[in-house]
Amino acid sequence: MISRRLLELALLSGSKPKKYGPFANLLLAFAAVTIATIVGLTLTACSGGYQLRGQWLERWGDVFTALTLIIIGALALMGVI
């Protein structure tokens, strides 16, 4: 589903209902930037995580990751972020 803000941005950029080219370009650019951001943040967090050592991290690392993803997902679902 396309977000409301993305549709507003497309309309403000001059896309008309009969002209889908500018809207498609905007949607592709938005998708590319979103994917690049997610990949970049994931790689940064992963490389930082490999620098940490500790028994607690070995035991609770997966739980911490899962809880972080659940919290971020819940905040996104509620529209907070």
Buried (B, 14 or more C-beta within 10 A) or exposed (E): EEEEEBBEBBEEEEBEEEEEEEBEEBBEEBEEEEEEEEEEEEEEEEEEEEEEEEEEEEEEEEEEEEEEEEEEEEEEEEEEE
